[in-house]
Amino acid sequence: NAGVMQNPRHLVRRRGQEARLRCSPMKGHSHVYWYRQLPEEGLKFMVYLQKENIIDESGMPKERFSAEFPKEGPSILRIQQVVRGDSAAYFCASSLLRIPHRDYGYTFGSGTRLTVV
Amino acid sequence: EDKVVQSPLSLVVHEGDTVTLNCSYEVTNFRSLLWYKQEKKAPTFLFMLTSSGIEKKSGRLSSILDKKELFSILNITATQTGDSAVYLCAVEAVGMNRDDKIIFGKGTRLHILP
């Protein structure tokens, strides 16, 4: 079991370009969560998806950000027209159930570090 | 607004010392509290606490939750340089739409000097 796979690990974009971040959950996990981590900040919740459905997007900026989790393939976090303030580490986590498992919580990927130049 | 506050924000101690990391929270509809260790990669799960007063232990690490006073502590005894990391506290709460939400603190950056 390869765990939660995120790619790319590092992504550099110029202002105004689009960034697409991918997250393949652990095998059998249908719940995916995206978090953003800014320097010196904790992980901030962005969006929670369950196969083809957005369950909670209360942490997503209203503009330029979108997320999907299609029936086949990885979950995608898409940022259009990136700005310098979007530079951060974006982590994806997956779980088997809607609630974290008592023995291993949610399983996180290694993150994508987005740098906007 | 739901919030999780960790203290101290950073801590430097010598190898062999014992450290206590604090996490206090204010959330509506608390479900559980989780501790993660984050080095330069994915956060790794340490503990999940749901009941007050029951200590969870794993090697030199232990944690306990106080649901009355709304806080948790993470203890690390006989610290080693490999314990250097950011320790994240997160609280799981039931959201407005009965969806579970995880709120993270800013973390405690622990540095162990050899």
Interface residues (C-beta under 8 A of the other chain):
Chain A: V4 Y33 Y35 E40 E41 G42 L43 K44 F45 Y48 I55 D56 S58 F91 R98 I99 P100 H101 R102 D103 Y104 G105 Y106 T107 F108 G109 S110 G111
Chain B: V4 Q6 R31 S32 L34 Y36 K41 A42 P43 T44 F45 M48 T50 L88 A90 E92 G95 N97 D99 D100 K101 I102 I103 F104 G105 K106 G107
